[in-house]
Amino acid sequence: MAIVRIPTPLRQYADGARTDSVGGRTLGEALEELTRHWPGLRPRVFDGSGQVHPFVNLFVDGEDVRLGRGLLTPLRADSEIAMIPAMAGGSP
């Protein structure tokens, strides 16, 4: 099973979990399983049309999936998925 690293800002929607193990042959399948397990994550990961929010950056085994196959990115049994929400703010 692949491991999903849950970032600090999203852990409150996953009962404080730092990681979770998920099945799936693709990143999309793994994220579907993750959000079934932690329903509070779903609106923070996916928009109303089922696409990943543009401010959620996803990496599989260190590779940015936006530069490849996106949600169709294949997973291995030992893949590591990182979700990194974009941060904004600060002073100019």
CYANA upper distance limits for C-alpha pairs under 8 A (distance plus 0.5 A):
  1 MET  CA     21 SER  CA      6.31
  1 MET  CA     22 VAL  CA      5.93
  1 MET  CA     23 GLY  CA      5.56
  1 MET  CA     24 GLY  CA      8.24
  1 MET  CA     76 ARG  CA      8.32
  1 MET  CA     77 ALA  CA      5.25
  1 MET  CA     78 ASP  CA      6.73
  1 MET  CA     79 SER  CA      8.12
  2 ALA  CA     21 SER  CA      6.08
  2 ALA  CA     22 VAL  CA      5.86
  2 ALA  CA     23 GLY  CA      6.74
  2 ALA  CA     24 GLY  CA      8.44
  2 ALA  CA     30 ALA  CA      8.28
  2 ALA  CA     75 LEU  CA      7.77
  2 ALA  CA     76 ARG  CA      7.51
  2 ALA  CA     77 ALA  CA      5.98
  2 ALA  CA     78 ASP  CA      5.80
  2 ALA  CA     79 SER  CA      5.30
  2 ALA  CA     80 GLU  CA      6.26
  2 ALA  CA     81 ILE  CA      7.70
  3 ILE  CA     19 THR  CA      7.01
  3 ILE  CA     20 ASP  CA      6.19
  3 ILE  CA     21 SER  CA      5.10
  3 ILE  CA     22 VAL  CA      6.83
  3 ILE  CA     78 ASP  CA      7.81
  3 ILE  CA     79 SER  CA      6.93
  3 ILE  CA     80 GLU  CA      5.40
  3 ILE  CA     81 ILE  CA      6.54
  4 VAL  CA     19 THR  CA      5.85
  4 VAL  CA     20 ASP  CA      5.80
  4 VAL  CA     21 SER  CA      6.80
  4 VAL  CA     22 VAL  CA      7.75
  4 VAL  CA     80 GLU  CA      6.48
  4 VAL  CA     81 ILE  CA      5.09
  4 VAL  CA     82 ALA  CA      6.46
  4 VAL  CA     83 MET  CA      8.09
  5 ARG  CA     18 ARG  CA      6.52
  5 ARG  CA     19 THR  CA      5.06
  5 ARG  CA     20 ASP  CA      7.40
  5 ARG  CA     80 GLU  CA      7.94
  5 ARG  CA     81 ILE  CA      6.60
  5 ARG  CA     82 ALA  CA      5.52
  5 ARG  CA     83 MET  CA      7.00
  6 ILE  CA     10 LEU  CA      6.94
  6 ILE  CA     11 ARG  CA      6.67
  6 ILE  CA     17 ALA  CA      7.49
  6 ILE  CA     18 ARG  CA      5.58
  6 ILE  CA     19 THR  CA      5.92
  6 ILE  CA     20 ASP  CA      8.13
  6 ILE  CA     82 ALA  CA      7.57
  6 ILE  CA     83 MET  CA      6.82
  7 PRO  CA     11 ARG  CA      6.81
  7 PRO  CA     18 ARG  CA      7.43
  7 PRO  CA     82 ALA  CA      8.48
  7 PRO  CA     83 MET  CA      6.97
  7 PRO  CA     84 ILE  CA      6.93
  7 PRO  CA     85 PRO  CA      8.18
  8 THR  CA     12 GLN  CA      8.36
  8 THR  CA     18 ARG  CA      8.02
 10 LEU  CA     14 ALA  CA      7.49
 10 LEU  CA     41 LEU  CA      7.55
 10 LEU  CA     44 ARG  CA      8.38
 11 ARG  CA     15 ASP  CA      6.84
 11 ARG  CA     16 GLY  CA      5.07
 11 ARG  CA     17 ALA  CA      6.25
 11 ARG  CA     18 ARG  CA      7.09
 12 GLN  CA     16 GLY  CA      5.79
 13 TYR  CA     38 TRP  CA      7.28
 13 TYR  CA     39 PRO  CA      8.27
 13 TYR  CA     40 GLY  CA      5.44
 13 TYR  CA     41 LEU  CA      6.06
 14 ALA  CA     38 TRP  CA      5.96
 14 ALA  CA     40 GLY  CA      7.55
 14 ALA  CA     41 LEU  CA      7.40
 20 ASP  CA     34 LEU  CA      8.06
 22 VAL  CA     30 ALA  CA      6.14
 22 VAL  CA     31 LEU  CA      8.50
 22 VAL  CA     33 GLU  CA      6.85
 22 VAL  CA     34 LEU  CA      6.88
 23 GLY  CA     29 GLU  CA      7.98
 23 GLY  CA     30 ALA  CA      6.13
 23 GLY  CA     33 GLU  CA      7.56
 24 GLY  CA     28 GLY  CA      8.40
 24 GLY  CA     29 GLU  CA      5.39
 24 GLY  CA     30 ALA  CA      5.31
 24 GLY  CA     33 GLU  CA      8.24
 24 GLY  CA     75 LEU  CA      7.76
 25 ARG  CA     29 GLU  CA      7.05
 25 ARG  CA     30 ALA  CA      7.88
 25 ARG  CA     74 PRO  CA      6.32
 25 ARG  CA     75 LEU  CA      5.90
 25 ARG  CA     76 ARG  CA      7.85
 26 THR  CA     30 ALA  CA      6.81
 26 THR  CA     71 LEU  CA      7.18
 26 THR  CA     72 LEU  CA      5.93
 26 THR  CA     73 THR  CA      5.87
 26 THR  CA     74 PRO  CA      4.86
 26 THR  CA     75 LEU  CA      5.75
 27 LEU  CA     31 LEU  CA      6.64
 27 LEU  CA     60 VAL  CA      8.42
 27 LEU  CA     70 GLY  CA      8.13
 27 LEU  CA     71 LEU  CA      5.49
 27 LEU  CA     72 LEU  CA      6.56
 27 LEU  CA     73 THR  CA      5.95
 27 LEU  CA     74 PRO  CA      6.87
 27 LEU  CA     75 LEU  CA      6.97
 28 GLY  CA     32 GLU  CA      6.68
 28 GLY  CA     71 LEU  CA      4.91
 28 GLY  CA     72 LEU  CA      6.70
 28 GLY  CA     73 THR  CA      8.22
 29 GLU  CA     33 GLU  CA      6.83
 29 GLU  CA     71 LEU  CA      8.48
 30 ALA  CA     34 LEU  CA      6.66
 31 LEU  CA     35 THR  CA      6.59
 32 GLU  CA     36 ARG  CA      6.68
 33 GLU  CA     37 HIS  CA      6.74
 34 LEU  CA     38 TRP  CA      6.60
 35 THR  CA     39 PRO  CA      5.47
 35 THR  CA     40 GLY  CA      7.82
 35 THR  CA     41 LEU  CA      6.17
 35 THR  CA     42 ARG  CA      5.57
 36 ARG  CA     42 ARG  CA      8.37
 38 TRP  CA     42 ARG  CA      7.96
 40 GLY  CA     44 ARG  CA      8.04
 41 LEU  CA     45 VAL  CA      6.61
 42 ARG  CA     46 PHE  CA      6.17
 43 PRO  CA     47 ASP  CA      6.73
 43 PRO  CA     48 GLY  CA      8.22
 44 ARG  CA     53 HIS  CA      8.01
 45 VAL  CA     52 VAL  CA      6.12
 45 VAL  CA     53 HIS  CA      6.37
 45 VAL  CA     56 VAL  CA      7.10
 46 PHE  CA     50 GLY  CA      5.85
 46 PHE  CA     51 GLN  CA      5.77
 46 PHE  CA     52 VAL  CA      4.86
 46 PHE  CA     53 HIS  CA      5.89
 47 ASP  CA     51 GLN  CA      6.03
 47 ASP  CA     52 VAL  CA      6.60
 47 ASP  CA     53 HIS  CA      6.03
 52 VAL  CA     56 VAL  CA      7.32
 55 PHE  CA     85 PRO  CA      6.29
 55 PHE  CA     86 ALA  CA      5.58
 56 VAL  CA     83 MET  CA      7.05
 56 VAL  CA     84 ILE  CA      6.32
 56 VAL  CA     85 PRO  CA      4.95
 56 VAL  CA     86 ALA  CA      6.59
 57 ASN  CA     64 ASP  CA      8.02
 57 ASN  CA     83 MET  CA      6.28
 57 ASN  CA     84 ILE  CA      5.48
 57 ASN  CA     85 PRO  CA      6.41
 57 ASN  CA     86 ALA  CA      7.41
 58 LEU  CA     64 ASP  CA      6.59
 58 LEU  CA     65 VAL  CA      6.54
 58 LEU  CA     66 ARG  CA      8.15
 58 LEU  CA     81 ILE  CA      7.56
 58 LEU  CA     82 ALA  CA      6.24
 58 LEU  CA     83 MET  CA      5.32
 58 LEU  CA     84 ILE  CA      6.83
 59 PHE  CA     63 GLU  CA      5.54
 59 PHE  CA     64 ASP  CA      5.02
 59 PHE  CA     65 VAL  CA      6.11
 59 PHE  CA     81 ILE  CA      6.16
 59 PHE  CA     82 ALA  CA      5.58
 59 PHE  CA     83 MET  CA      7.15
 60 VAL  CA     64 ASP  CA      7.26
 60 VAL  CA     65 VAL  CA      7.21
 60 VAL  CA     73 THR  CA      8.41
 60 VAL  CA     75 LEU  CA      8.29
 60 VAL  CA     79 SER  CA      7.18
 60 VAL  CA     80 GLU  CA      6.21
 60 VAL  CA     81 ILE  CA      5.13
 60 VAL  CA     82 ALA  CA      7.00
 61 ASP  CA     79 SER  CA      6.40
 61 ASP  CA     80 GLU  CA      5.65
 61 ASP  CA     81 ILE  CA      6.92
 62 GLY  CA     80 GLU  CA      8.38
 62 GLY  CA     81 ILE  CA      8.49
 62 GLY  CA     82 ALA  CA      8.30
 64 ASP  CA     68 GLY  CA      7.83
 65 VAL  CA     69 ARG  CA      6.59
 65 VAL  CA     70 GLY  CA      5.21
 65 VAL  CA     71 LEU  CA      7.99
 65 VAL  CA     73 THR  CA      7.32
 66 ARG  CA     70 GLY  CA      5.79
 68 GLY  CA     73 THR  CA      7.73
 69 ARG  CA     73 THR  CA      5.42
 75 LEU  CA     79 SER  CA      6.31
